[in-house]
Amino acid sequence: MVSTNVDLVQIIDNTGSMTPYIDSVKKMALGFHKELESRLAEYQREIETLRVKVILFRDLDYERSEAFVQSRFFELPREEKEYSDFVNGIECDGGGDAAESGFEAVALGMCSDWNTEGDKKRHIIMFCSDAPPKTIKGHCSFVQGLPDSMKEFKSWWCDAQTGKMDPRAKRMIVFAPECPEWNEVCEEFPMVFYKAVEPGAGLADLEKEILFKTLCGTITSNGAS
């Protein structure tokens, strides 16, 4: 049995149309660790430590400094109640199927305080939205620490020397509508899994089985540790 330290950053579109997905996240929160542990056993993989963080996002152009909400990392199952309390406090409103600031939210996720302990690590960003992402076009004066361009955003993920994440541990899962922006990311960014979902439907078509199967596949995928 292979043991792995797993950090998962859940990046979730917090607009009103995403209510179905948020509701499913709330239902899974208290049993998330147990469910993932059980499914990973089928792959002969066990979790040494599991930490989960949540980043909520909307449209930076309209929400400005309030476009993003970040939790800390919760260690599961020890802090399962705290994680569940945070998730259950999420309220969706506004927005729609228009483009949102998804790439900036991913950039914030890249800059998380990832666990560096252990020989086997997975640093996973799981992005969930029913709207396309806006292109990063320039410096943001409302939120600190964001890339100034798509070129810089790409370097944060792709550059082995100056990137924000461990090139051996990083993985990204994207559940989002079919669009040129995410297609381009998947073509140019390594270690990204992309599954298209219906626009404006709040990921109601994303089944629990697919979510966990994708997550387990990402944790156990070949390549670097």
C-alpha positions as CSV (number, residue, x, y, z in Angstrom):
1,M,0.0,0.0,0.0
2,V,1.5,3.4,-1.1
3,S,1.0,6.3,1.3
4,T,0.5,9.8,0.1
5,N,0.2,13.3,1.5
6,V,-2.6,15.0,-0.3
7,D,-3.4,18.7,-0.4
8,L,-6.6,19.6,-2.3
9,V,-7.7,23.2,-3.1
10,Q,-11.3,23.3,-4.1
11,I,-11.9,26.4,-6.3
12,I,-15.6,27.0,-6.7
13,D,-17.6,29.6,-8.7
14,N,-19.8,31.2,-6.0
15,T,-22.5,32.7,-8.3
16,G,-26.1,31.9,-8.0
17,S,-26.3,29.3,-10.8
18,M,-23.8,27.1,-8.9
19,T,-26.2,26.3,-6.1
20,P,-26.7,22.6,-7.2
21,Y,-23.0,22.0,-6.9
22,I,-22.6,23.9,-3.7
23,D,-25.4,21.9,-2.2
24,S,-23.7,18.6,-3.2
25,V,-20.4,19.8,-1.6
26,K,-22.2,20.5,1.6
27,K,-23.7,17.0,1.7
28,M,-20.3,15.4,1.1
29,A,-18.3,17.6,3.5
30,L,-18.6,15.5,6.7
31,G,-17.9,12.2,4.9
32,F,-15.3,13.5,2.4
33,H,-12.2,12.0,4.0
34,K,-13.8,8.6,4.6
35,E,-15.2,8.4,1.1
36,L,-11.9,9.3,-0.5
37,E,-10.0,6.9,1.7
38,S,-12.3,4.0,0.8
39,R,-12.1,4.7,-2.9
40,L,-8.3,5.0,-2.9
41,A,-7.9,1.6,-1.2
42,E,-9.1,0.1,-4.5
43,Y,-5.9,1.6,-6.1
44,Q,-3.7,0.2,-3.3
45,R,-3.2,3.8,-2.2
46,E,-3.7,5.3,1.3
47,I,-3.7,8.8,2.6
48,E,-1.0,9.8,5.1
49,T,-2.4,13.3,5.5
50,L,-5.3,15.0,3.8
51,R,-5.7,18.8,3.9
52,V,-8.6,20.6,2.1
53,K,-8.8,24.3,1.3
54,V,-11.7,26.2,-0.4
55,I,-11.5,29.3,-2.6
56,L,-14.7,30.9,-3.8
57,F,-14.7,33.4,-6.7
58,R,-17.0,35.6,-8.7
59,D,-16.3,38.5,-11.2
60,L,-13.3,40.6,-10.3
61,D,-14.5,43.5,-12.5
62,Y,-17.7,43.8,-10.4
63,E,-16.9,42.4,-7.0
64,R,-13.4,43.9,-6.8
65,S,-11.8,43.2,-3.4
66,E,-14.7,40.9,-2.5
67,A,-14.4,38.7,-5.6
68,F,-12.5,36.0,-3.7
69,V,-13.0,34.3,-0.4
70,Q,-10.3,31.8,0.9
71,S,-10.4,29.4,3.7
72,R,-7.3,28.0,5.4
73,F,-6.3,24.4,4.9
74,F,-8.4,22.0,7.1
75,E,-6.7,18.7,8.1
76,L,-9.2,15.9,7.7
77,P,-10.6,14.0,9.5
78,R,-9.3,16.0,12.6
79,E,-10.9,19.3,11.4
80,E,-13.8,17.8,9.5
81,K,-16.4,19.8,11.5
82,E,-14.5,23.1,10.9
83,Y,-14.4,22.3,7.2
84,S,-18.0,21.4,7.1
85,D,-19.0,24.5,9.0
86,F,-17.1,26.7,6.4
87,V,-18.7,24.9,3.5
88,N,-22.2,25.1,5.0
89,G,-21.7,28.8,5.4
90,I,-21.3,29.3,1.6
91,E,-24.2,31.3,0.0
92,C,-24.5,31.6,-3.8
93,D,-25.9,34.7,-5.4
94,G,-25.5,36.9,-8.5
95,G,-23.6,36.2,-11.6
96,G,-24.8,33.7,-14.2
97,D,-23.3,32.0,-17.2
98,A,-21.2,35.1,-18.2
99,A,-17.4,34.9,-17.9
100,E,-16.0,35.0,-14.3
101,S,-12.5,35.5,-12.9
102,G,-11.6,31.8,-12.8
103,F,-8.0,32.1,-13.9
104,E,-7.3,34.6,-11.1
105,A,-8.8,32.1,-8.6
106,V,-6.6,29.4,-9.9
107,A,-3.6,31.7,-9.5
108,L,-4.5,32.2,-5.9
109,G,-4.8,28.5,-5.5
110,M,-1.3,28.0,-6.9
111,C,0.1,30.3,-4.1
112,S,-1.3,28.2,-1.3
113,D,0.9,27.0,1.5
114,W,1.3,23.5,0.2
115,N,2.5,20.6,2.4
116,T,6.2,19.9,1.6
117,E,6.6,16.9,3.9
118,G,6.8,13.2,2.8
119,D,8.2,11.4,-0.2
120,K,4.8,11.0,-2.0
121,K,2.8,14.2,-2.4
122,R,-0.1,15.5,-4.4
123,H,-0.9,19.2,-4.6
124,I,-4.3,19.3,-6.4
125,I,-6.3,22.2,-7.7
126,M,-9.9,21.2,-8.4
127,F,-11.7,24.0,-10.3
128,C,-15.5,24.0,-10.6
129,S,-17.6,26.5,-12.6
130,D,-20.5,26.6,-15.0
131,A,-19.1,29.7,-16.7
132,P,-16.1,30.4,-19.0
133,P,-13.1,32.2,-17.5
134,K,-12.1,35.8,-18.3
135,T,-8.7,36.4,-19.9
136,I,-6.2,38.1,-17.6
137,K,-5.5,41.4,-19.3
138,G,-3.5,43.5,-16.8
139,H,-2.5,44.5,-13.3
140,C,-5.2,44.2,-10.6
141,S,-5.2,46.9,-8.0
142,F,-8.1,45.4,-5.9
143,V,-6.5,42.1,-5.0
144,Q,-2.8,41.6,-4.3
145,G,-0.7,38.7,-5.6
146,L,-2.4,38.1,-9.0
147,P,-0.6,37.6,-12.3
148,D,-0.6,40.5,-14.7
149,S,-1.2,38.6,-17.9
150,M,-2.0,35.1,-19.3
151,K,1.7,34.7,-20.0
152,E,2.6,35.2,-16.3
153,F,-0.3,32.9,-15.3
154,K,1.1,30.2,-17.5
155,S,4.6,30.6,-16.1
156,W,3.2,30.2,-12.6
157,W,2.1,26.7,-13.6
158,C,4.5,25.6,-16.3
159,D,7.9,27.0,-15.4
160,A,9.8,24.4,-13.4
161,Q,12.2,27.1,-12.0
162,T,10.0,30.0,-11.2
163,G,6.6,28.4,-11.0
164,K,4.5,28.6,-7.8
165,M,4.0,24.8,-7.3
166,D,6.1,21.7,-7.0
167,P,6.4,20.4,-10.6
168,R,6.3,16.8,-9.4
169,A,3.3,17.1,-7.1
170,K,1.1,19.5,-8.9
171,R,-2.2,18.4,-10.6
172,M,-5.2,20.3,-11.8
173,I,-8.8,19.1,-12.4
174,V,-11.1,21.3,-14.3
175,F,-14.9,20.9,-14.4
176,A,-16.1,23.8,-16.6
177,P,-18.0,24.4,-19.9
178,E,-16.3,23.8,-23.2
179,C,-14.5,27.0,-24.3
180,P,-11.4,28.0,-26.1
181,E,-9.8,29.4,-22.9
182,W,-9.8,26.1,-21.1
183,N,-8.9,24.1,-24.2
184,E,-5.8,26.3,-24.6
185,V,-4.8,25.7,-21.0
186,C,-5.2,22.0,-21.4
187,E,-3.0,22.0,-24.5
188,E,-0.2,24.0,-23.0
189,F,-0.3,23.2,-19.2
190,P,1.0,19.7,-18.1
191,M,-0.9,17.6,-15.6
192,V,-4.3,19.1,-16.2
193,F,-7.5,17.0,-16.5
194,Y,-10.5,18.8,-18.1
195,K,-14.1,17.5,-18.2
196,A,-16.6,19.8,-20.0
197,V,-19.9,20.5,-18.2
198,E,-23.1,22.2,-19.2
199,P,-23.0,26.0,-19.2
200,G,-25.1,27.7,-16.5
201,A,-26.4,24.5,-15.0
202,G,-24.4,24.6,-11.7
203,L,-22.6,21.3,-12.4
204,A,-25.9,19.5,-11.8
205,D,-24.7,17.0,-14.4
206,L,-21.5,16.2,-12.5
207,E,-22.1,12.9,-10.7
208,K,-20.5,12.1,-7.4
209,E,-19.0,9.0,-8.9
210,I,-17.2,10.9,-11.6
211,L,-15.9,13.5,-9.2
212,F,-14.3,10.9,-6.9
213,K,-13.1,8.7,-9.7
214,T,-11.4,11.7,-11.3
215,L,-9.9,12.7,-8.0
216,C,-8.6,9.2,-7.2
217,G,-7.1,9.0,-10.7
218,T,-5.3,12.3,-10.2
219,I,-3.8,11.2,-6.9
220,T,-2.7,7.8,-8.3
221,S,-1.6,9.0,-11.7
222,N,1.9,8.0,-12.9
223,G,4.7,10.5,-13.2
224,A,6.4,12.2,-10.5
225,S,5.7,11.8,-6.9
